[in-house]
Each structure stands twice: as C-alpha cells, then as structure tokens.
Amino acid sequence: MTFTPRERFIYHAATLMTLEFLNRKRSKSVTTMSQKKTFDLISLFLKNRCRKLTRDDVDKIYDDIEEEVLLSGPVFDMAKKPKEKKEDWR
C-alpha cells in the first residue's frame, strides 16, 4: 500500500516542521529556515511528490492540521503536569 497524495504531503510537511522545530530547540545560534525557504521546499514536494493536489486541497490540509494542533493542546498540557499521587483506597 502506498500513501495517497494527501498523506504524502502531510508526511513531508510534518517532517519539515519537526526538523525546523528541532533546529530551533537545539541551539539558538542555528539559523532557522526562512519562510521563503520553507515555502520553496513545500512547493518542491507538491511539484514532485504530490502533483495531484490542488491549491484548495493544500489549503484544506493546512486548516485540518491547524485544527488538530489547536485541539491537541490540552492533551500536551496534561502530559506536562506532574502526576498526582493517587490515594490509597485500602
């Protein structure tokens, strides 16, 4: 089974975003990619790996990713909280 064009685009976009995030976290001295460079790479993915996606498809995917990030925020916030001690019920 192979990825659909939508899945392929999400994979490449997520990988690109993750690498950018890790570069920023690793060192403040590492120059992060410019917005133009990011756009150029995404355009390259679209041209070579996701040719069937339209501009509307890409906009919808970005909206879906943004919605998922916003809805996932509370889950990540819960993971950051220290675990509460459970009371012994015996």
Backbone torsions as a table, in degrees:
resi	resn	phi	psi	omega
1	MET	NA	142.7	-180.0
2	THR	-118.1	161.2	177.3
3	PHE	-68.5	148.5	170.4
4	THR	-75.7	165.1	176.0
5	PRO	-56.7	-37.5	178.7
6	ARG	-63.6	-47.6	179.5
7	GLU	-63.9	-39.3	178.7
8	ARG	-61.9	-45.0	179.3
9	PHE	-63.3	-44.8	179.7
10	ILE	-61.0	-42.3	178.6
11	TYR	-58.8	-50.7	-177.7
12	HIS	-66.4	-41.7	179.5
13	ALA	-64.5	-43.5	179.7
14	ALA	-65.0	-40.4	177.8
15	THR	-62.5	-45.3	179.0
16	LEU	-61.5	-45.0	179.2
17	MET	-64.1	-40.6	179.7
18	THR	-65.2	-44.9	178.4
19	LEU	-61.8	-41.2	178.1
20	GLU	-62.4	-44.8	179.1
21	PHE	-61.8	-45.2	-179.5
22	LEU	-65.4	-36.9	176.5
23	ASN	-62.1	-41.9	179.5
24	ARG	-67.4	-39.0	-179.0
25	LYS	-71.3	-36.2	-173.8
26	ARG	-64.1	-45.3	-177.1
27	SER	-158.1	135.5	178.2
28	LYS	-69.4	-20.5	-177.5
29	SER	-82.7	-14.8	178.9
30	VAL	-73.7	127.0	179.2
31	THR	-73.7	126.4	178.6
32	THR	-82.1	159.3	-179.8
33	MET	-65.6	141.9	176.2
34	SER	-72.6	163.0	176.7
35	GLN	-60.3	-37.6	-180.0
36	LYS	-65.1	-42.6	179.9
37	LYS	-63.7	-42.6	177.3
38	THR	-61.2	-46.3	178.7
39	PHE	-60.9	-42.0	179.4
40	ASP	-62.0	-42.0	179.0
41	LEU	-66.3	-42.2	177.9
42	ILE	-63.5	-40.9	176.9
43	SER	-61.4	-38.7	178.3
44	LEU	-64.3	-43.3	176.3
45	PHE	-59.7	-45.3	-178.5
46	LEU	-62.7	-42.4	-176.8
47	LYS	-69.0	-37.8	-172.1
48	ASN	-103.5	-27.5	-174.9
49	ARG	-118.9	-17.2	-174.0
50	CYS	-134.8	46.5	-172.3
51	ARG	-60.6	-26.7	-175.7
52	LYS	-80.4	-11.4	-179.5
53	LEU	-77.0	136.1	175.3
54	THR	-92.0	170.4	176.8
55	ARG	-60.6	-38.8	177.5
56	ASP	-63.7	-38.9	177.0
57	ASP	-60.6	-46.1	-178.7
58	VAL	-63.8	-42.9	177.7
59	ASP	-60.8	-41.4	179.7
60	LYS	-66.1	-41.1	178.2
61	ILE	-61.5	-45.4	178.3
62	TYR	-61.0	-41.1	177.1
63	ASP	-61.3	-43.2	179.4
64	ASP	-64.2	-41.7	178.3
65	ILE	-64.4	-45.0	179.1
66	GLU	-60.5	-43.5	178.9
67	GLU	-62.1	-43.2	-179.9
68	GLU	-63.7	-41.0	178.2
69	VAL	-62.3	-45.3	-179.7
70	LEU	-64.6	-41.1	-179.5
71	LEU	-73.5	-23.5	-179.2
72	SER	-84.6	-13.3	-178.1
73	GLY	-49.9	-50.2	-179.9
74	PRO	-60.7	-32.2	178.4
75	VAL	-64.7	-45.1	179.2
76	PHE	-67.5	-35.1	177.2
77	ASP	-63.4	-40.7	179.0
78	MET	-64.4	-36.7	-178.8
79	ALA	-67.9	-27.0	-179.3
80	LYS	-77.8	-25.7	-177.1
81	LYS	-69.1	142.9	176.1
82	PRO	-65.9	144.6	-179.8
83	LYS	-67.9	134.0	179.1
84	GLU	-79.4	145.9	177.6
85	LYS	-72.6	133.0	177.6
86	LYS	-84.0	139.1	178.5
87	GLU	-75.3	145.0	177.4
88	ASP	-81.6	119.3	-175.5
89	TRP	-91.3	4.0	-179.2
90	ARG	-82.9	NA	NA
